[in-house]
Amino acid sequence: MANRGLHVPDPGRLTGEEAGTRVLKRAIGDGHDSARYTTAGKLRRAGFVVEHTPHVKNPDHVSVRRESSWDDEAFDGCFNDAAD
């Protein structure tokens, strides 16, 4: 079946609306929600520390920090569509 131009996320990945609904416990997304994906390996290779920090709203949550000063460019560079 063709997707007719609709965005179909990879299996196991949430759309922005789905992520917002899940984390914020709203009935529907508000149109401003987004989700992006990377891997712990990409973040670690870029100098970040990744820790699994589950909580009630999101059991899959992770926290990301950096031992040195935070680097927005390095962090944002970890998020792209390329396979790892």
Buried (B, 14 or more C-beta within 10 A) or exposed (E): EEEEEEEEEEEEEBBBBBBBBBBEEEEEBEEEBEBEBBEBEBBEEBEBEBEEEEEEEEEEEEEBEBEEEEEEEBBEEBEEEEEE
